[in-house]
Amino acid sequence: MPELFEIAVIGRGLIGSAAARHLAEAGHRVVLIGPDEPTDRRTSLGPFCSHPDEGRITRVAGRTAVWSQLAARSIERYADIEQRAGIDFHVPCGLVSSSPKISEWLENSTTAGGDARLVTTDWVSEHTGIVLSNGHPALYESGPAGYINPRRLVAAQTKLAQAAGAVLIKETAHTLRASGAGYVISGSWGSSTADRVLVTTGAFGSELLPRSLNLHRMPRTTVTAEISVADSLPSLICVDPPDERLDEIYWVPPVRYSDGRVALKIGGSLRNSEPVEQAALTDWFQSEGDETEVDALRNSLFGLLPGIEVRSWAQKPCVVTNTATEHPYIGWVEDGIAVAIGGCGSAAKSSDELGRLASTLFESENWSDALPSTAFQPKFAD
Ligand SMILES: Cc1cc2nc3c(=O)[nH]c(=O)nc-3n(C[C@H](O)[C@H](O)[C@H](O)COP(=O)(O)OP(=O)(O)OC[C@H]3O[C@@H](n4cnc5c(N)ncnc54)[C@H](O)[C@@H]3O)c2cc1C
């Protein structure tokens, strides 16, 4: 007779591991189901995750008031998670952002209690060496803005969830079906039964849901560069970067990657890029990414840090999962199945709060948070 859980969380990424921690620490009997990262992405059939990396930018100055609140609430808990799990993941190295919408980002930051302030491009150049030539205003946000290590955050959340009694199954769920009053989740480990289910599978796992969500899975290629200036760079977000093929770029300052290189990671979005179909996701993750995007990212790096020397380059494909509302979907898709899906390229820093909000769905029938439930309402593909 399989063990009966109150809640199964399917997907052990940033949001799922956070939700499992909040649920387990609230006293629920939780099973957290999700595989480790593929050891070799070129041969793996997936599922792949959006956090197979050493750096994700963290900041309060977000694109919407909701994103800023989500980040501020999460950042406030970083130190507690680090300390209790004994796993560090946060580096408060500051952030420079440049965008035509900087006044909105500043307002969102101020409302959420952040300390972002307007700076001139001369100030940015003098203090960081970054040359901004897009003609847009810029802001600087000091620590705790900077970056987090997403792998280590998942490890910390998982460790704390287990310490609070969550059972961990490091496997992929292949099916989810209603059975009696609950649900049976099956995979290569056999099956687990739970009263209710939270699906947090990112770009993958749509086959588990009764209806498809309205998601756009955007292919992105990131580049890492071993550079000569390694010290004291802040994180960066730059709309309309030096290479016109890109809408936007961001970077995470140099950190050590699994291949041993200490490298700056740079990513962004090509203008008018198209979503990747679900059926093509695995092929995309097995590929080397998009060479046009790689070239444009490299160009932008030389434009932003003139005179920089690059000792080596590497590149990798990944996927950003966008929603129709520009915020993650957090809500019920049928009586016993809830989702927390669609990070919109911004959920890593805020994943603890997104997981907490998802956990509250299981505490009360009514949305009880000050943030509007409509911002998170799941939208379906049909
Ligand atoms: C290149 C890139 C750069 C980014 N930069 C930033 C940034 O600087 N700052 C920021 O805040 N955010 C950033 N993001 C966004 C952030 O990484 C994502 O929003 C976040 O990872 C989403 O978390 P998630 O839990 O929804 O998905 P994921 O982290 O992808 O986790 C989903 C998990 O579900 C698992 N899964 C899938 N299917 C199944 C199944 N059938 N059974 C069991 N498990 C399954 C997967 O293996 C995975 O572990 C970036 C994203 C990308 C791709």
The ligand as a MOL file (V3000), in Angstrom:
LIG
                    3D

  0  0  0     0  0            999 V3000
M  V30 BEGIN CTAB
M  V30 COUNTS 53 58 0 0 0
M  V30 BEGIN ATOM
M  V30 1 C 18.9680 31.9410 -19.0740 0
M  V30 2 C 18.0760 32.3590 -17.9590 0
M  V30 3 C 18.4410 33.4350 -17.1680 0
M  V30 4 C 17.6320 33.8270 -16.1200 0
M  V30 5 N 18.0320 34.8670 -15.3390 0
M  V30 6 C 17.3130 35.1940 -14.2660 0
M  V30 7 C 17.7880 36.1890 -13.3870 0
M  V30 8 O 18.8570 36.7720 -13.5960 0
M  V30 9 N 17.0620 36.4770 -12.2790 0
M  V30 10 C 15.8890 35.8470 -12.0240 0
M  V30 11 O 15.2540 36.1660 -11.0000 0
M  V30 12 N 15.4090 34.8790 -12.8450 0
M  V30 13 C 16.0970 34.5480 -13.9430 0
M  V30 14 N 15.6650 33.5630 -14.7760 0
M  V30 15 C 14.3730 32.9240 -14.5100 0
M  V30 16 C 14.4410 31.8040 -13.5260 0
M  V30 17 O 15.5860 30.9920 -13.6660 0
M  V30 18 C 13.1760 30.9790 -13.7330 0
M  V30 19 O 12.0660 31.8640 -13.6810 0
M  V30 20 C 13.0570 29.9370 -12.6540 0
M  V30 21 O 14.0600 28.9680 -12.7990 0
M  V30 22 C 11.6960 29.2730 -12.7570 0
M  V30 23 O 11.5970 28.3520 -11.7190 0
M  V30 24 P 10.6320 27.1060 -11.8610 0
M  V30 25 O 10.6890 26.3820 -10.5630 0
M  V30 26 O 9.3320 27.5340 -12.4200 0
M  V30 27 O 11.2630 26.2610 -13.0370 0
M  V30 28 P 12.5960 25.4010 -13.0430 0
M  V30 29 O 13.6380 26.0700 -12.2340 0
M  V30 30 O 12.8630 25.1040 -14.4780 0
M  V30 31 O 12.1620 24.0620 -12.3160 0
M  V30 32 C 11.2160 23.1820 -12.8670 0
M  V30 33 C 11.6060 21.7990 -12.4190 0
M  V30 34 O 10.5870 20.8810 -12.7600 0
M  V30 35 C 11.2020 19.6760 -13.1510 0
M  V30 36 N 10.2610 18.8960 -13.9350 0
M  V30 37 C 9.8090 19.1520 -15.1870 0
M  V30 38 N 8.9500 18.1870 -15.5870 0
M  V30 39 C 8.8610 17.3000 -14.5550 0
M  V30 40 C 8.1400 16.0910 -14.3430 0
M  V30 41 N 7.3340 15.5710 -15.2890 0
M  V30 42 N 8.3010 15.4610 -13.1540 0
M  V30 43 C 9.0950 15.9470 -12.1860 0
M  V30 44 N 9.8010 17.0890 -12.3250 0
M  V30 45 C 9.6860 17.7550 -13.5050 0
M  V30 46 C 12.4410 20.1120 -13.9140 0
M  V30 47 O 13.3860 19.0660 -13.9410 0
M  V30 48 C 12.8850 21.3000 -13.0620 0
M  V30 49 O 13.7960 20.9050 -12.0670 0
M  V30 50 C 16.4240 33.1540 -15.8590 0
M  V30 51 C 16.0510 32.0730 -16.6520 0
M  V30 52 C 16.8630 31.6610 -17.7000 0
M  V30 53 C 16.4630 30.5040 -18.5380 0
M  V30 END ATOM
M  V30 BEGIN BOND
M  V30 1 1 1 2
M  V30 2 1 2 3
M  V30 3 2 2 52
M  V30 4 2 3 4
M  V30 5 1 4 5
M  V30 6 1 4 50
M  V30 7 2 5 6
M  V30 8 1 6 7
M  V30 9 1 6 13
M  V30 10 2 7 8
M  V30 11 1 7 9
M  V30 12 1 9 10
M  V30 13 2 10 11
M  V30 14 1 10 12
M  V30 15 2 12 13
M  V30 16 1 13 14
M  V30 17 1 14 15
M  V30 18 1 14 50
M  V30 19 1 15 16
M  V30 20 1 16 17
M  V30 21 1 16 18
M  V30 22 1 18 19
M  V30 23 1 18 20
M  V30 24 1 20 21
M  V30 25 1 20 22
M  V30 26 1 22 23
M  V30 27 1 23 24
M  V30 28 2 24 25
M  V30 29 1 24 26
M  V30 30 1 24 27
M  V30 31 1 27 28
M  V30 32 2 28 29
M  V30 33 1 28 30
M  V30 34 1 28 31
M  V30 35 1 31 32
M  V30 36 1 32 33
M  V30 37 1 33 34
M  V30 38 1 33 48
M  V30 39 1 34 35
M  V30 40 1 35 36
M  V30 41 1 35 46
M  V30 42 1 36 37
M  V30 43 1 36 45
M  V30 44 2 37 38
M  V30 45 1 38 39
M  V30 46 1 39 40
M  V30 47 2 39 45
M  V30 48 1 40 41
M  V30 49 2 40 42
M  V30 50 1 42 43
M  V30 51 2 43 44
M  V30 52 1 44 45
M  V30 53 1 46 47
M  V30 54 1 46 48
M  V30 55 1 48 49
M  V30 56 2 50 51
M  V30 57 1 51 52
M  V30 58 1 52 53
M  V30 END BOND
M  V30 END CTAB
M  END
